Amino acid sequence: MTGPRGPMGAPSQTKARSFGPSIKRLARLLLTYRGFMVTILSATVVGVVLNAFAPRVLGHATDLVFNGVIGGMLPAGVTKDQAVTALHEQGQGTFADMVSSMDVTPGVGVDFTAVGRTLLVVLALYVGASVLSWIGAYLLNIVVVGTIRRLRADVEAKLHRLPLRYYDTTPRGDLLSRVTNDLDNLSQSLQQTIAQLLNSVLTVVAILAMMFWISPMLALISLATVPLAIVATALIAKRSKPHFLAQWSSTGKLNSQVEEAFTGHELVQAFGRQAAVEEEFDARNEKLYESSWRAQFISGMVQPAIMFLGNINYVAIAVVGGLQVASGSLSLGSVQAFIQYSRQFTMPLTQIGAMFNLLQSGVASAERIFDILDADEQVSDPTHPQTPDTNCGRIEFDDVSFRYVPDKPLIENLTLSAEPGHMVAIVGPTGAGKTTLVNLIMRFYDVDSGTIRVDGVDSHAMTRDDLRERTGMVLQDSWLFGGTIYENIAYGDPSASHEEVMEAAELSHVDHFVRALPDGYDTVLDEEGGGVSAGERQLITIARAFLAKPVILILDEATSSVDTRTELLIQQAMANLRTDRTSFVIAHRLSTIRDADVIVVMEDGHIVEQGTHDELLAARGAYRDLYISQFTGPIEEDPEVVVVHGG
């Protein structure tokens, strides 16, 4: 089974864009909450600075302890210079150099009061950083959820502005996947990456500044691995991005196949195609598995690669830092703080690498959502619309041409008039353009040239709402939504009174079978109209059209899939419905349109004949051939008489 195709048979395609523009577009969406973003950035900056100062202050506490320990080892009653000189004389030059660079008092041990005050400062710094981080995360959650809510609303509004052509060429399951799965995935990706990404970038900058403050040499050693980390991340990200796009594209196609299989479940079973459906599902599921596995595996290589480079960096800093402590160039507390900074410097780089799979997955989903938002919309309603002075239902086609594909003509130079209150029947072989004709009346598609007038006004000069409020449709495929029978009828006019709804039900012969149901009009139907037959569903749709009170009525072969008795009820209901209305009836059963005021015969987008039933039979043309072909026997004819056997 394949996804739905449009009139031109072209499947929907997903067009991928580059990473950068999509990120910028997401950033612009987030910046609509400018005040929140400024507060988030400020809280994050201050929190990162506090976190960055904490190891430096903790290093000072280490120096206080170490200096006290060393001071207690030195003899009391001498100055530091005297103690250093004595150590040199004893041949302990390295120890003497270290003591000379330390803030010690010979004979004085650890000042635990100073150490305690310093640790309280460290605690205050960490608590302050945590509180600010919580505030930033809380506000960011508001921003992300609000942005997704707005994006979801934009997509919903966009769907109402898209032309019917878009839905004809886009698989329904894939479209639903974009509106649901991709939006949810984007929401999760933004929530899990933005705060961490912002914090990681600022942390790298703050820690780098502290590292240069402590030791430019060690800072340069730490930076040596950064270019390698960037190159590794860029190469891995470049290889993983196509797989993330394939993952979400495969998700949409799989959803489309599942939606088709379950919507047509009875048909699948009737033709014994369960095995084929399962085989196709397994193939698409396997393709989704492959793309998902490759995307996650390749992007997951970023974190271990950066951790490996960070460990090499850690070893180099520990060795060089130890030598500097031994030589007296740095204090032990400074080296301890630097090592802590080096781990913190590597950690955000590792986090950024780990977030790349989430970020790329989110951007891939964002691109699929942007495909909807960037799709061409239907032509806007006129700024100053016109409204017909009368509401009679006169329809005129004046030299109308239309084609789905530019190089494949369908309707060419069609001219037709439908007088108020008349019934116009449209017949012809499949693909002749019958349904297209009524789609043009409703402006589901716009004509390429020519004019369609409604009560003397060009339909393009009217708003779509004004045009469609004058029009009612009863289609071959009856559409009912999940709700009660009463609610489905009342859908035609939500402002209608209970009495008007009941009147519409009686005129359409709905009332007689609804009262036989246990719950009557409160019977709940599902989206497929379960609980009532196909003919009863059709009668409900006719009742809905009754309630709408249109002046123009379109009936698209509403009796093709029902039994004879129900067909008679539907025909009676449609006869009632057509009273005093201009009606366009698409029919294949020509026996149902004998009383039409005008019968239009179409072939290849052209009107080849038009007239009454008797006139067209007498003309012995295309209509006569269609009419006779519906009877079961061979045709014997002479120039004057036509005899149909078997009918």
N, C-alpha and C positions, 0 to 999 in steps of 0.2 A: 504494500500500500504506500502511496506517496502523499505528500502534503497537498493542500488545495492549490490550484493554479488559477490564474486569472483568465479572462476571455482570450488573451493572446497566448496562453499556455506557458508563460514564463514563471519559474519559481522565484520566490523571494530570495534575495542575496544579502549576506551580512558583510558590510564594507568596513574594514578595520582602518583606524587612523593611527597616527603616531602617538607615542607615550606623552611627549611634552605638551602638545595642545590640549589633550584631555585633562592633564593635571592642572593646567592654567584655567580651564573652564570650570573645573571643580572648585578651584580656589576662589574664583569670582562668585560662585554660588555661596560659598561659606562666608565671604566678605560682606554679604548682605546683612549679616549680623555684626556690623563693624564695632559697635560698642562692646559687645561680648568678647569679640576677638582681641580688642585692645586690652581688656581686663585680663583675659586668659594669657596673653603674651606678657603682660606686666607681672602677673603672679608667677608665671613660669620662670621669667628672667630672675626675679628676686629669689625664688626658691632655689634655682640653680646656683646663684652666687653664694647663698648661705651654705648649700651643700659643698660648694667648691672651697669655702673657707674652713669648713669643719676639719678636714684632714690636717691642714696647716696648724690649726690651733691644737689638735690632738698631738701633732708632732712636737709642739712646744711642751705639752704635758710629759711626753716621753723624754725630752731634754731635761726637764726638771727632775725626773726620777733618775735618769742616767748621771746627770751632773751631781746629784746628791750621793749616789752610790760611789762615784769616783772621788768626790770630796771626802767622804768618810774613810776612803782608803789612804788618803794623804795625811801626813802628820799635822796635828793642830799646833797653832802658835806661829806658823810661818805664812808668808805671802805666797800667792800663786807663782810669782816669778821665781821665788826662792825654791819652791817645790820643783818647778820645771828645771832649774839649774841643777838641782840635786839628782834628778832623774837622768839628765845628760851625763853627769859625772859617774852615775852607776851603770852607764852603757845602755840605758833604755830610751834611745833616741826617738823611736817611733811613738812610744807611749808618751814621751815628753811633748812631742809635736801635737799629739791629740789633745793633751791636757791644756796646752797653751791656747788652743782654739776654743776651749770650753769655758763657760761661765761658772767656775767652781770656787768654793772657799774651802781651803784645806781644813780638815777636821770637822766640817759641818755636813750632816747627813741630808736626807731627803726632806724637803719642806712640803709635808703632806697637806698643809692648809692651802698653799699656792696650787698644788696639784688638784685639790678638790675644787677650788674656784675655776680652774681651767676646764675641768671635766664638766662642770655645770654650764659653762659657756658653750662647750661642744654639744651638750644635751639640748640647750636652748636653740642652737643653730639647727640641729636635726629636727626638733619639734616644729620650729618655724617653717622649715623647708617642707615638712610633711603636710602641715596645714595649708600652705599655699598650693602645694601639689593637689590636694583634695579639692580646693576651691576651683583650680583650673580644670580638673577633670569633670567636676560637677557642671560648670558652665559650658565646657566643650560638649558634654552629652546633650545639653539643651540645644546647642548650635547644630550638632549633627542630626539629631532627631527632627529639629525644625526644618533643616535643609532637605532631608529626605521627605518630610511631609509636603513641603512645597514642591519638590521635584515630582512626587507622586501625583500631586494635584495638577501640575503642569502637563504630565503625561496623560492624565485623564482628560483634561481639557483639550489636549492636542488630538486625542483619539476622536473627539467629536468634530474636529475641524478637518480631519483627513477625508479625502474623497473615497467613494466606494471602490475605485480602482486599486487603492492601497490594500484594502481588505481582500480583494480578489486575488492579489499577487503575493500575499503574505500568509504562510501557514498559521492557522489559528493557535495551535499549540505553542509554536515559537513566539508568537505575539504575547500570549499569556505568560510564557516563561520570562520574557523581558520585563513585563509589568510586575511580576511577583518575585521570581527567583533572583533576577538581576538586581532589582531594587533592594531586596533584603541583603544580598551579598555586598552591594555597595555600602549599605548602612553599617554592616558589621565591619567591613574593611576600614571605613573612615573612623569608626569608634575605636578600633584597635590600633590604628596606625598614627593618627594625627597627633594625639597627645604625646605618644612615645617618640615619634619622629621629631617633634618640636623640642621636647626635653632632651633628646639625644644630641641634636645639633647644637643647642645652646650649651649643653654640658661639655661637648668637645671644645668649644671656643673658650669657656671659662677655665676648664682644666688645663688647656694648653697655655693660657696666660699664667696660671699658677706654676706650671712646670718651668716656664722660662724665668719666672721670678726666683724659683729655688735654684735651678741650675740650667743655664743655656746649653751646656754640653749634653746633659742627659736628655733635655728636651729635643735636641736635634737627633739623638739616637732614637727616641720614641717616634719622631716624625719619619724616620727612614722607611718604616713599613707601611705608612699611609698610602703612598702612590701604588704600592703593590696591592693593597686592599681595594683601592678604587678601581684599578684595572681588573682585578678578579671579579668584583661585583658587577662591573659594566659588562664583561664578557658573559658571565653567567646570566645576567638579566636579559641580555640580547637573545640568548638561546632559549630562555624559558618563556618569553612573552608570546611567541606564536602558539605555544602549547596552551597557554591560558586562554587565548582567543579561541582556539579550537575546543577547549574544554567547555566554555559557555555556549559556543555555537552548537556543539554536540548535545549539550543539555537541552537547548531549545528544540532541536530536531527530534530528540528522544521523546520529549514531552508532546510534540506534535503527533508522533506516531502512536503514543499511548492514548492520546485524546481521540484520534481517529479510530483506533481499534475498539475502544470502549463505547464510543458513540455509535459505531456500526457493529456492535457486538452480535446482534441477531443475524445480520447479513454475513458476518464472518463465519458463524456457525452453520448458517443455511448452505453456504458454498463449501463447507469443510475446509476453510482456510486457516484453522487455528495453528496448524504446524508452520505454515508460511509466515503468519503474523509473529509467532514466537521466534522463528528463525530471524526475521528482520529485527525484532526487538533485541535478540542476543547480539546481532551484528552491530547495531547502534550502541547498545550498552557496552560492548567490548571496545568500540571506538572511543566512547566517553571515558572508559577506564584507562585506555592507553594514553589519551591526551592528559587526563587528570594526573595519572601516575608520573608521566614525564614532566609535567609542569611542576608538581610538588617536589620530585626528586632533584631536578636540575636547580630550581630556586633554593632548595634546602641545602645545596652545597655552599652557599654564601657564608652561612654562619660558621661551619667548621673551618673553612678556609681562613676567615678572619681570626678565629680563635687560635689557629696554628701560628699565624703571623704574630698575634699578640703574645703567645707563649715565648716565641723566639725573642721578641722585644723585652719581655720580662726578664729573661736570663741575662741579656746584655746589660740591662739597667742594674740588676743585682750585683753583677761582677764589677762594673765600673763604679757604682755607688759605694760598694764595699772598699774599693781601693781609695776613693776620695775620703771616706771616713778615717781610714787608716792613716792617710797622709795629712789629715787635719783640714782638708779643703772644705768638707761639709760635716755638719753635726749628724749624729745618729738619728735624731728626730727629723731632720730635713730629709735624710735618705728614706726613712720610714714613710714620711708624708709623700715623697716622690713616688715610691713604689706603689703606695695606695692610689696616687693619682694615675700612675701608668695603667693599673688595673681598671680604674674608672674610665680612663681614656679609651681603652680597648673595648670596654663593655658597651658603650653607646654605638661604637662602630659595628660591633657584633649584632646589637639590636637592630640597627639600620639594615644590616644584611638579612637578618631573620625576617624583617618586615617586608622585604621585597616581594616575597611570594604573595602575601596578603595584599600589598599595594598593587601589584600587577594584576591580581585576580579582580580587585575592585575596579581598576581602570578598564580592564577588559569588559566588565559588566557595564561600566559607565558609557563606554563607546556604543554598546548595543542599545542602551537607553537613549543616547544622543542621536542614534540613527532614527528613532521615532520622532524625536523633537525636531530634527532637521529635515524630515520628509516634507515634500511639497504639499501644501494645503490646498483645499478646494478654493475656487475663486471667491473672494469675499463678497458679501452682499453689498449692493450699491449704497453709497453714503446718503443719498436722497431717494429712497425707494418710491416706486409708484404703486398705487392700489387701484384696482379696477373699480369703476363707478357702479357697476352692477355685479351681481353674484349669481349669474345664470349658468355658467359652466360651458361656455362656447370655447372650443379648442381649435386652433388653426396651426397647421404645419405649413410654412411657406419656404419652399426650396431648401429643405433641411438636409444637411450632409453630416455624416459621423462615421468615424472609424476608430477601433481600439488601437490598432497599430498603424502608424503613418502610411506604410506602403501596402496596406490591405484594406481596400474600401469595403464598407459594410452597407451603410445607407447613403444613397446618392440622390440629391435633388428631389426629395420627397415632398409632395404637396398634398394636404389632406385637411378637410374641415369636419368637425363634429358639432352638430347643432345642439343647443340646450335641450335636455330631456331625451335625446336620442341614444340609442344603443348602437355602438360601433363594434362589430366583431372583427377580430384580426385573426386570419388563418394563414396557413402556409407550412411548408416542410420545416424540419428542425434546422436551425441556423439561418433562417430567412430574415431574422431581425425583429421578430414580434416582441419579445421581452425587452429588447433594446429600445424599441419605440416607446414603451410605457416608462422605462427608466429615464428617458429623455424628458418625458412630461413631468416626472417628479424631480428632475434635475439631480438625479443620482450621478448622471454624467452630463456634461455640457456639450452642446452641439459644436461642430467645427465651423459650420457656416449655416446661414439661413436663420429663420426666426420661428419660435413657438409662441403663439399669443394665447393668453387666457383672458377671456372677456375683453379682447381688444388691446391688452397690455402685454408687451414683451415679457416673457417669464424671467429673463435676465434682469429686467428693471424692477422686479419684485424681490422681497426677501424670501428665503427658502421657507421660513416659518409660515409666512402669509400664504405662499403657494401650497404648502403641504397641509395647512389647516383646511383648505378647500377640497382636499383629496383624501379618499379612503381606499385602502388596498386589501383585497382578500387573495392571498397567494396559494399556490398549489401546496406548498409546505406550510402547514399551519403552525404558527409560533405561539406558544403559551409559556408564561413564566411561572416560577414556583410561587404558589399562592392559591387562594380559593377561586372557585368558578366565578363568584360574584366579583372579586377583585379583577379577574381577567377581563370580564365584560366591561367593568367600570373604567378600565384602562383607556377606552376610547374617548371618554370625557370625564376626568376626575371630578368635575364640578356638577355632574348630573345627580339628580335626586333619585331616591330609591324607586319611586314610581317609574321614572324614565328608564332605569336599568331593567326593571321587570317588563316594561313594554317592549324594549328591544329584544329581551329573551323570548317573549311570546311571538313576536313577528318573525323571528328567526328559527322558531320551532325548537328552541333550547329548553323551554320551560317543561315540556312534556317528559323529557328523559331525566332532567335534573331532579324533579320532584320524586322520581322513583329511587333516587340515591338515598342511602341512610342519613347522610348529613346535608342533603339538598345543596343549596347554593354555598354552604360552608365547606363543601368537599374540597380538600386540599389537593392540588395537582402539583406534580414535580415539573422540572423544566422540559421533560419529554412528553408531558400530558398524560402520564400514567394514571390509570383508573377509568379512563374513558376511551372509546374507540376513535379511529381516525376520522370517521364521519362526524362524530359528536364534537371532536376537537374543531373540525371545520365549521360546524354550526356556531360554536362559541366565538370563533374569529369573525363570523358574519354578524353575530350579535354585537360584537365590539365595533364593527364598522357602522352598524345601524345607529349606535349611540353617538358616534362622532358626527353624524348628520352632514356628510360631505356633499358638495354639489357636483363633484367629479368622482366617479367610482371606477376602480380598476380591478377586474377579476381575472386572475391568471390560472385558468384550468383548475377550478376549485373542486371539480367532481371526478377527477381522473382516477382516484384511488379508493373509491367507496362502492358499496353494494347498490343495487338498483333502487331499493326502497329508500335508502338514505340519499341517493342521488336525487330522487324526486323531491324529498324534503328540502335539500339544498337548493334545487332549482326553484322551488316555490319561495324559499327564503330570499334567494337572489332576485327573483321577480319582484317581490315586495321592496327589496332594497333599491332596485333600479328605478322605481317609480319616481318621476319628476327629477331624475338625476341624469347627467351625461355619463354614459357608461362605456368603458373600453373593456371588451371581453376577449381574452386570448383563449381560443378553443381548439382542441383537436377532435372532439366529438361534435361533428358538424350538426348532428340532430338537435343539439342544445341551443343553436343560434339561428334557427329558421325564422324566428320572428324579429331578428335584428333589423333596425332601420337601414343600416348600411353594413355590408360585409366587405372587408378589405382583404384582398388576396396578395400576399407578399412572397417574393422570390428574390433571393440574393440582395436584399435591402431595397428593392424597388416594388412599387405597387403595380401589379400586372393587371388586376381587375378590381372593380368595386361596383356594388349595386346590391339589390335585394336578393334573397335566396332564389326566387323564381326567375328574376332577370339573369342571374349568373348561370343558372342551369340552362336557360334558353340560349345563352351565349355560347354554350358548348366549349368552354375554354378550361383554364387551369382549375377553377373551382369545381366544375363538373367532374373533372378527373379525380380531384381529391375526394369529392362526395361519394362517387361510385367506388373508389378504392377501399372505402370502409365497409363495404358489404362483401360477403364471402363468396361469391360465385363468379364465373366468367361472364363477360358482357357480350350480348348479342345486340346489334343495333343496325338500323337502316337509316337513311337520311332523315326520317321523320320521327321514329319511335326508338326509345331506349328501354330495353327490358333487362332487369337485374334478377338473375337466378340466385336462389339461396338466401335472399334477403327479405 
